[in-house]
Amino acid sequence: MILTLEEAKTWLRIDGEDEDSLIEMLIGAAETYLHNATEVEFDSTNQLAKLFCLVLCADWYENRDLIGQQPSDKVRFTVQSIMAQLQHAYTEEE
């Protein structure tokens, strides 16, 4: 697990528990997206992987009608830059 529910809620500036199940789904989807793109199993110790998942969760949360599609244009550069580093800087052993 890369992100906790509390980390994501803090990043999204969400109080309360009304949307916890949605946020947990977004966390799972972001972590799966990262794993599928890199074929590397990251955990919470990798700060770049954590940032990638936070950025992706925020984009999907703010643009809920686009869930399952590519990141929006406003975060595309950030997501692509982080993804390139994660794809090429790590191996399964790290």
C-alpha positions as CSV (number, residue, x, y, z in Angstrom):
1,M,0.0,0.0,0.0
2,I,1.4,3.4,-1.0
3,L,-1.3,5.7,0.4
4,T,-3.4,5.7,3.5
5,L,-6.9,7.0,3.5
6,E,-5.9,9.8,5.9
7,E,-3.0,10.9,3.6
8,A,-5.3,11.1,0.6
9,K,-8.0,13.0,2.6
10,T,-5.4,15.5,3.9
11,W,-4.1,16.0,0.3
12,L,-7.7,16.5,-1.0
13,R,-8.6,18.7,2.0
14,I,-11.6,16.5,2.9
15,D,-13.0,16.3,6.5
16,G,-15.6,13.8,7.6
17,E,-16.2,10.2,6.4
18,D,-18.9,10.7,3.8
19,E,-16.6,10.1,0.8
20,D,-14.3,7.5,2.4
21,S,-15.3,4.7,0.1
22,L,-14.9,6.8,-3.0
23,I,-11.4,7.9,-1.8
24,E,-10.4,4.4,-1.0
25,M,-11.5,3.3,-4.5
26,L,-9.4,6.2,-6.0
27,I,-6.4,5.2,-4.0
28,G,-6.7,1.6,-5.2
29,A,-7.1,2.6,-8.8
30,A,-4.1,5.0,-8.6
31,E,-1.9,2.3,-7.1
32,T,-3.0,-0.2,-9.7
33,Y,-2.4,2.3,-12.5
34,L,1.1,2.9,-11.3
35,H,1.8,-0.8,-10.9
36,N,0.4,-1.6,-14.4
37,A,2.5,1.1,-15.9
38,T,5.8,0.3,-14.2
39,E,5.5,-3.4,-13.3
40,V,7.1,-2.4,-10.0
41,E,5.5,-2.9,-6.6
42,F,6.0,0.3,-4.7
43,D,5.2,0.9,-1.1
44,S,4.7,3.9,1.2
45,T,8.5,4.4,1.6
46,N,8.8,5.7,-2.0
47,Q,7.9,9.4,-1.9
48,L,7.7,9.8,-5.6
49,A,5.3,7.0,-6.0
50,K,3.2,8.5,-3.1
51,L,3.2,11.9,-4.8
52,F,2.2,10.3,-8.1
53,C,-0.8,8.5,-6.5
54,L,-1.8,11.7,-4.6
55,V,-1.8,13.8,-7.8
56,L,-3.7,11.1,-9.7
57,C,-6.3,10.8,-6.9
58,A,-6.8,14.5,-6.8
59,D,-7.3,14.8,-10.5
60,W,-9.8,11.9,-10.5
61,Y,-11.6,13.3,-7.5
62,E,-11.9,16.7,-9.0
63,N,-12.9,15.4,-12.4
64,R,-15.1,12.5,-11.4
65,D,-16.9,12.3,-14.7
66,L,-13.5,11.3,-16.3
67,I,-12.6,8.4,-14.0
68,G,-10.9,5.7,-15.9
69,Q,-9.6,8.0,-18.6
70,Q,-6.1,9.6,-18.9
71,P,-5.2,12.4,-16.5
72,S,-6.6,15.8,-17.3
73,D,-4.5,18.3,-19.2
74,K,-3.8,20.4,-16.1
75,V,-1.9,17.6,-14.4
76,R,-0.8,15.6,-17.5
77,F,2.8,17.0,-17.5
78,T,3.3,16.3,-13.8
79,V,1.9,12.8,-14.1
80,Q,3.9,12.0,-17.2
81,S,7.1,13.4,-15.7
82,I,6.8,11.4,-12.4
83,M,5.7,8.3,-14.3
84,A,8.8,8.4,-16.6
85,Q,11.0,8.5,-13.5
86,L,9.2,5.7,-11.8
87,Q,9.3,3.6,-14.9
88,H,13.0,4.0,-15.5
89,A,14.5,4.5,-12.1
90,Y,13.3,1.4,-10.3
91,T,13.5,-2.3,-10.7
92,E,11.3,-4.9,-9.0
93,E,14.1,-5.6,-6.5
94,E,14.1,-2.0,-5.2
